[in-house]
Amino acid sequence: MPVFIHVLGLAVFAQGTSEFMLSGLVPGIARDLSVPVAAAASLTSAYAVGMVVGAPLMAAWSARWPRRRALAGLLAAFVAVHVAGAVTHDFAVLFGTRIVAAVVNAGFLAVAMSVATSLATPEKQARATAVLLSGVTLACVAGVPAGALLGERAGWRAAFWAVAALCLPALALVFRSAPAEAAGRARVRVRREIGVLRARPVRSALALAALVNGATFATFAYLAVIATETARLPAAAVPGLLAAFGAGAFAGVTVAGRAGGGGDGDGRPRRGLVLASAALPVGWAALALAGAAAVPLFALATVQGALSFGVGSAVVHRVLRVASDAPALGGSFATAALNAGAVAGPLLAGAATAATGDQRTAAWISAALAATGLVLTATARRAESAGRPRA
């Protein structure tokens, strides 16, 4: 595995920390900038929307750049907006920096996926994708709690400075080691790649990515509330529960990477992906039923973290495989699909829990989304086995 792929993983870790750390910084931001808590919380939504919109736009815009310039430029912009966010006293400016950070984060991740798979040998491409996604899971396990602790001890601005500082080693290594060849130049190539992304297997894989991530974050957003209000655990137990989910997620991504991803050589979803997809809705339903007890809640959070991120990693690799003729934009559409799910899942869970008054309803939403994904996976495998047209 080329060392540079791990450099990209470090950058993704820093960016993932930035994406998720806001949940622990909202009270401090609200107090310091004299805005309502709801306004401060909207920074998280702004980031998610920026990720959805930014991935395809930035990938298309930077497609004609040499890869080193694209990666370094996007990462440098990410550092700059975090410095701007750390020094501003204007909430509107901070809001703007979060949108810009999300857009360049999405662009960096899209280009990084393309670079990682091009540097790895075919049999290690799934592992290369897993290395990048493990940066996100490590952000959940270590980066987010560390950011929350730093914000509590030194203020929310310190967390922004820390993210900027964490990006600097990766930025230096990108300048030194990134491949310099063009990622794709002609506008006609971008148009052709968009045509490739309209193919049935690609659409199916993108939809599955959105459904799996929607299921993941529908419940993840409510884990803390389920723990304290339903399972009656003390607030001090919440970091441990989130860490258990994150540890499972890291294990799932690692196993998926070593197993070789989500598609057979002929493009069909692997049998393992189908089986893991089948386990997902069962696990979410079990959490909905047994989540009121501490031990099942911790156990199921760990298992579902592993399954969710394992399946998610395999699906991302499948997107890149079936969209191999769209090397510049395939990763960006995978990124957009994942983040679309991350936005939609919690919104659906919020509406459902508000209607029922039971926070565990979020897990039933996850089960429904995952079951829909299972149907989509089984249908895609059956269609490919039958030799149906792909587009």
N, C-alpha and C positions, 0 to 999 in steps of 0.2 A: 504494500500500500504506500503510494508516494507521501512523503512527509508533508508536502504542501496541502494535502487534503485535511490534515489535522490542524494546520494553520487556519484554514477556512472554518473548521469546527470551532476554534477559539473565538473567531469573530462572530460566528452564529451564537455562541454561548453569551457573549457580551450583549448582542442585540436581543436575544431572547430574554435576558435579565431585564433589559430596558422595557420590553413589551409587557412583562407580567408584574414588574415590581410596583407599578402604580397602585395596585390594590392595597398595599400596605402604607402608601405615602399620602393617600387622599386626605385624611384628617389634618396632617401637618400642612399640606398645600392650602387647604381651605382656611386654616387659621392664619397662615402667614400672608396670604394674598387677599384676605377678607372677602372670600366668595362663599356661597352656599356649598355644602358638602356635595349636593347633587351636581353642581357645576364642576367641581373638582373631579368627581367620578366620571364625568363625560369625557375626560381625557383618555380614558381607557377605550371608549367607543370610537373616539376620533382616531386612535392608533389602529384599531381593527379595520375600520373603513379605509384608512390610508393604505393598509396592506393589501386589501382586496383590489383597490383601484390601481395601486402603484405597480404591482408585479408585472402585468402585461405591458403597461405603458413604458415603464423604465427598461424592460427587456427589449422592447422594440426600438426605443430611442438609442440605447447603447449597443444595439446589435452590430453597428458598423465600426465600433471602437475596438482597438486591441484589448484583449482580455485584461492585461495588467492595468491599463488605463481605466477600464470600466470598474474593476474591483477596487482599485486604489481611490478613484474619484468618489465612488459611492460610500466607501468606508470613511474617507476624509470628511465628506459632507455629514455623515452620521455623527462623527466626533464634534464637528463645528456646531451643529444644532443642539447637542447636549450641553456644550459650553454656554451657548446662548440661553438655553433653558435654565441653567444653573445660576446665571447672574441676573435674569430679568425679575422685575417686580410688577410686571403687567401680565395679568392672566391671559389676555388676548394673545400676547406674544408667546406665552408658554403653550397655549393651545395650538398656535401655528407651528411651533417647533415640533410638537408631537405628530402633527400630520406630515410634515416634511420628513421627520425621522422614520415614520412608517413607510413612506413612499420609497425612500432610499434603502431602507431595510429590505423591503420586498424586492427591489431591483437587485440588491446584492445577493440575496438568497437565490434568486432565479439564475443569475449569472454563475454563482458558485456551484449550483447543481449541474449546470452544463459543463463547467470546467472539471468538476470532480469526476463525472462519468466519462469525460474524454480522456482524463489522465489515467484512469484505472483500466486494467485489462477487463475483457468482457465478463469473466467469471467473478470479478471483484467489484463490479459496478454497483451491485446491491449493497455491498458493504460500504462503499464510498458514500452512497446516499445515507446509509445508517449513521456514518460518522458525523455528517452534517446535522441530521435530526437529533443525534444524541446531544449536540450542543443545546438544543431547546430543552430536552429533558433534564440535563444537568442544571440548566437555568432554573427549572422548577424545583429541583432538589436542593441546590446550594445557593444559586445566585439570588433568587427571590427572597428567601429567608435572610440572607446576608444583607440585601438591600433594605429590607424592613428594619433589621437591627441597626444598621448604620443610620437610617432615617430617624429612628427613635433616639439614638444617642447623639447624633451630630446634626440632625435636621435633614429635610428632604433634599436640599441642594447638594449635600455631600454624596447622596446616592447618584445624582446626575454626574457629578465630577468623577465618581468611581467608575461609572460605565465608560465615560470618555477615556479615562486612563487605561482601562482594561482593553480598549480597542487599539491603543497605540502600538503595543508589540506586534499585533496582527497586521497593522498598517505597515509597519517597517518591513515585516517579512513578505508582505504582498509586493511592495516595491522591489524587494530583492529577488524573490523567487517565482513570482507569477509568470505563467506563459504569456508571451507578448503578441502572439499571432492574433489576427482578427477573429472575432466571434461570428462574423457574418456582416457583409457590407451592403449589398444592393437592396434597394427598397423592394424590388420584385421578389427577392428571397423572403422578406418578411410577409409579403402577401401570399406567397406559396405556402409558407409555414402555417399561416392562418387557415388556409385550405386544408392542410393536413390535420389540423386540430378539429376539423368538422367531421372526421371519420367516426363511424359508430363505436369502435373499440376505445377511441380516445374519449369521446363523450361519456361513455359508460364508466371509464376509469375515473374521470374527473367528477362525475356525479357521486361515485362511490367514495372518493376522497372527502367530498363535502359532507356526505351523510355520516361517515365514520367520525370525522372531526366534530360535526354537530352533536352527535351522540356523546362524544367525550366531554365536550365543554358544557353541554346542558347540565350534566351532573356535577362536573368539577366546580362550576361556578357556585353550586349549592352545598358542596361537601362540608364547609365550615358550619353552615346553618343547620344542616342535618345532624352534625355532631353535637352541637350545643343545644338546639331546640328539640330535636327528636330523640337522640340517644342520651341527652342530658349529661353530656361530658363537659368538664370544665374547659374554659377557653384555652388554658395552657395545653390541652391535648390536641388542639387544631394543627399547630405546626408539625407535630408528629404524624398526624393523619395525612397531611399534604405531602410530607416527606415520604410516607409509605407509598402513596400514589406515584410520586415521582421516581422512587426507586424501582417500582414495578415497571414504569414507563421506560426507564433506562435499560432494564433487563430485556423488555420486549423489543426495543429497537435493536439491541445487540444481537439477539437471537434471530430476528428477521434478516438482519444484514448477513449473518453467517449462513443462513439457510438459502440465500440466493434470490430473495425478492418475491414478487407476486405474479410472475408469468412464466409459463413454459416456453421452450424455444419456439413454438409455433404461435405464440401470442396468447394462448388460453390462460386464464387464471389458474395458478397452481392449486392442487388439491388441498395443500396445507392452508392456503389463503381462504379457501371455501370453508374448511373446518373451523378455522379461527373466527371467521365471520359468523359462523353458526353459533359459536360459543358466546359471542358478544351480547346479543339480546338476552340470552339466558342469564348471563352474569348481571346485567343491569336490572332485570326483573328480580333476581335474587336479592340484590341490594335494596330494591324498593320494598321487598317483603321483610327482610331481616335487618335492615339498616338501623333499627331502633336499639339494637344491642351492640355494645362496644366491640366485642371480639369479632363477630361477623362483619361489622362495618370496616374495621381495619383490614381484615383478611380480604374482603371483596374489593376494597379500594386498591389494594396491592395487585390483585389478580386482574382487575379491570384496567388498571394503568398499563400493565404488561400487554394485555390483549389489544387495547385501544391503540397504543403507540406502535406495537408490533404490526398490527394490520395496517395502520396508517403508513408506516414506513414501507411496507410491501406494496401498498397501493401507489405511493409516490414513485417507486421504482417501476411499477407497471405502467404508469403514465409515461415515464421517460422511455420505456421500451417500445410501447405501441406508437409513441410520437417521436421515434428516432429520426424521422425525416424532418422534424422541426426542432433542431438542436438549440436554437436561440430562444424560442418561445415556449417549448414544452415545459421547462421548469417553472416559468413564470405563471403559466396557467395552473399548474399543480399547486403553486403557492397561493394563487388567488382562490382556488377551490377549497383548500384547507381553511383559509381565513374566512371565506364566506360561511363555511360550516361553523366556525368559531363565533361568528356574529349571530347567525340564525339560531343555533342551538340554545344559548342562554335566553334569547328573546322568547322562544317557544316555551321553554321551561318556566320563565317568569310569568307568562300568561296563564299557564296551566296551574302553577302553584298558587297564584292569586285567586283562581277560580275555586280550587279545592281547599285551600288553607293548610295543606299538608306538603311540607318541603320534599318529601319522598316522591311526590308526583314528578319531580324532575327526572328521577331515575326511570320512570315509566316512559317519559318522552324519549330518553336515551334508548330504551329498549325498542320503541317503535321505529326510531330512526335507524338503529342498527339492523332491525328486522327487514326494513326496506332495502338496506344495503345488501343484506344476505340474498334477497330475491334478485337484486340486480347482478350480484356476483354469479349466482347459480345460472341465471339466464344467459349471461355472457359466456360462461363455460359451455353451456349446452349449445349455444348458437355457433361457437367456434368449432365444437366437436362435430356438429352437423355440416360444417363447411359452408355456412351461409355467407352472403356478401358482407364485407366489413364496413362498407360505407353506404 
